[in-house]
């Protein structure tokens, strides 16, 4: 089986301006920030970014790299609204497609299953449809009845079986559609050209493992993408992945992964429990510093230079 290890800059060399890029993690938790920083060192722009947004979105928006954002929120968790994203949005620097968190997840799931959309109750009766006038609804063709003759119908009286017209006659043309079906939002698939995610451990083949309290939806990002790149705190042998953790922690499967990058502390300043917590002090500095000043001090060099600059900044404060 193929060794999929590569450097962060090689990942970026495979991306192009105008792509639809999914970024895993959640808010300011387990974001693939080393890959985002590598992206910022490139000239790639005009991106459609799909993300449960955090500083990944804030930095790319502040740098003018995002044309369209698809998100349910953009937050730093302890700071409710990501300030650099907010500034870009208030300036009209990007187009926003705002959906409910559950709708976002079903959009990824639809893409992962190569479906054009999936029906979801989330968003019904909300302003989501008003602010996204191109979004459509669908009505269940089955109403509230079991479509197969002689099967139990939930909530039915008598024998608890539906037959004949009550269930919809089964004919050569199929099942007759009863009226009164429930209406759902038809959440379109969030198909991605590429995905970037970060996990605690990975092997060289592309199997990715999370060791923290929440898997988020990194597996769906990988499955929804034409190419998926996984950064990790540490690359280990395949046998090591399940020595001290359950097989259920193997979130990302190798067949969905194109490349693996070892980036110790690569989620900084977001959390990557249990390897490291969020660097709250540095996050506050990021949130309260003008973008040109922050980028000038911390983002002008490679990843080693970034980590060195962060350590120097902490020493100055001690």
N, C-alpha and C positions, 0 to 999 in steps of 0.2 A: 504494500500500500504506500501511497505517495506521501513524502514529507512536505507539509504545507507551510512550514515556517518561513517567515519573511520579515523584513524591516518595515517600520511604519511608513517610511518614504516610498517603499515599493508599493504599498497599499495605495497611497495617494497617486502614484504614477499610473495606476489602473483606472482612476476615476477621471471624469471629464466634466467640463462646464455644461450646464443644462440638465444634468442628471436628476433623478428623483432619489434622494438619499435618506434612508431610515437610520435613526440613531437610537440605540437601546438605552436601558436604564430608566430611571423615573425621577423627575425633578433633579435634586442634587444628590442622587444616589446611584452609584455604580455606573457612571457615565464613562464612555471611552475617550477620556479627555486627551490622552497622548495622541490618539489618532486625529482628534479634532485640531489639536495644536499643529500636527503635521499638515493637515489640510489648510490651516491658516498660513503656513509657510509657502504654499503653492499659489498659483494664480487662478485656481478654479473658482468659478463664480456662477451666478444665474441658477442657483440650485433650488429645487423644490425639496424642502426638508420635512420629514415626517417623524415626529418625536413627541413623547411625553416630556415636554421641554424643561430644561434646566440651563446651566451655564453653557452647554453646547450651543443652544439656540441663541443665548445672549451674546456670546463671542462672535458667532458667525453673522448674526444680524448687525452687530456693531461694526464689523469689518466690511459690511456691504455685500456679503456673499449669497444672501438668500433673496430669491425672487418671490417665492411662495412658501408659506409655512402651513402645514397641516398639523394641528395640535388640539389637545383638550385643555391644556394649561401650559404656562411657562413659569416655573417657580424655583426658588432656592430653598424651599421647605422652611427653614427658620426665618427666611425673608420671603414673605408671601408672593410678591410679584417681582420677577427678574428685572432689575432696573435698566440694563442695557437693551434688553428686548423691548421694554416699555418705551424707551427713548426712540428706538427705531420705528416702533408701531405708531407713536404719536407724530413722528415726522413723515409718516406715509411711505416709509422706505421699503415695505414689503406687503404682499397680499396675504391675508389671513383666511384660512379655512378652519373655522372653529367648530368642533364637534364634541359631543358628550364622551366621557372616558370609556363607557361601555361600547358606544358606537365605534370609537377608534379601535378598540380591541377586536370587534367583529369585522372591521375593515381589514385588519391584518389577517384574521383567520380566513376570510374569504380569499384573500390573495394567496395565503399559504395553501389553500385547497384548490387554487386555480378556478375559482368561481367569480362571476362578474359582480355579485353582491350577495349579502345575506340579510334576511329579515331580522329586525331587532325592535323590542319595545322601547328601548331608551330613545329619547328624543321626541316621542309622540306627545303632543300637547304642549311642547316647549317652543321657544324662539329659534331653536336650531334650524327648523325648516324655513323660518322667515329670513334668517340671515344667510341661508344657503338655498336660494330659490331653485337651483338646478337639481336639488335632491328630490327623490320621488318616494312614494309609499306604495305598498303592495297589500292586497287583501288575501287572506288565507282562502284557498279554493275548497277547504274542507269544512268551513263553518266550525261548529263546536262538536262535530260528530265523528266517530270512528269511520273511516271510509270503506272498511271491508265488512261485508255482510256477515252477521252472526257473531260479531266480536263485541265485547263489553263496551258500553259507552259511559264514560265518567259522568256521574250525576243523573243518569237516566233512571226512570221509575220502572215498576213492574219487574220483568225478568232480568233487566240489566243488559239486554241485547237489542241491537238495532237491526231491522230488516227492511227490505223493500224501499219505499220512498223515504222513510225516516232516515235511512243511512245513505241513501243515494243508490239508485239501481246500478248494478254492474252489468254493462253491456259490452258488445264488441268494440265500441268506441271508448270504453273506459268508464269511470265513475261519474255519475251525474253530480254536479256541484251544488250542494245545498246553499241557500242564501245566508246572509248574516255573518259572513266570515270576519274575523278580527283584522284590523288594519295595523300594519307595521311600517316602520321606516325601512326602506331598501338601502342599507348602507353599502356604498360601492367599495369594491376591493381596493386596498391601498397597496398597489403593486409597486415594487421598488426595483430600481436598477442595481442598487447596492445597499448593504446594511453594515453598520459599524456597531459592535457590542463589546462589552468588557465583562470578564468573569474572573473568579479567583484562580482557577487552575485550568489548564488545557494540556492535551498531549499534542504531539507533532502531526497527528492525523486529522485533527480538527474537532475532537470530542471536547466539549467545554463543561466545566463544573462550577456551580455556585455553592458557596459555603455559608452565606448569610441567611437572614430570616425570610427573604422574599425572592422568588425567581424573576419577578416582574414579567415582561413578555419578550425577553430576548430571543427565546426559541422561535416565536412567531415572526419576529423581524427577520431572522435568518431564513425561515421557510418562505417568507413573502418576497424574498429578493432573488434577483438573477445571480448575484455574487455577494457572499457574506464574509466579512473579515472580523475575526475574533482577537481582541487583545486580552492579555491575562497577566496577573501578578507573577505567575511562575509556570513554566512549562515543565511537566513531569512525565515520567514513563507511564504508559497506559495502565499498567498494573497498579501504580501508585494511586490512581484516582479513587479506587474503592477500598483502599487499605484502612482508612480512618473515617470514611464517610459512606453513607448509604448509596446504593445505585441510583436512587431517585434524584440525587443531586447532579447527575449527569444530564444537565438541561439541554445542551446543544449537541446534536448528532453530527458526526463527521461528514455525512453525505450532503449536508446543507452548507458546508463551510468551504470557502475558497482559499483562505489564508489565515495563519495564526502568527501573532506578534507577541513576544514576551516584553512587557513594559512594567517593571516593578514600580509601584506607586503611580501607575498610569491612569488611575481614576481621579487623582488629585485635581482639585481640592474637594471633590465629592467623596462620599463614603464608599468603602468597599469592605464591609464587615465580613468576617472578623479580622481581616488583614490590617485595616486601618479605618478609623472613624473619619467623619467629615472634618476638615480643617476649618473650623468656624471662624477663627481669628483671621485667617487669610481670606476666607469667603467674604467677611465683612469689608476687608480692604478692597477686594475686587468690586464689591457692590457700591462702594462709596468713592471710588477713584474714577476720574474721567478716563474714557477708553484710550485716547492717545497716550496718556501717561502710563496706564497699566500695560498696554501693549509694548510701549517703548522700553519699559524696564524688564518685562518678563517673557515677551514673545518674539524677540528679535533673533534668537539663536535656536539651536536644536533642543531636543528633549533634555539632554544632559545640562545644557545651559539653563533651561527653565528650572530644573530641580535645584541646581546650584544657586540660582537667584532667589528661589523661595527660602532655602536654608539661610542665605545671607540676610534676607529680610527678617526672618525670625530671630537671628542673632542680634540684629540691630535693636530689636524690641526688648531683648532680655536684659 
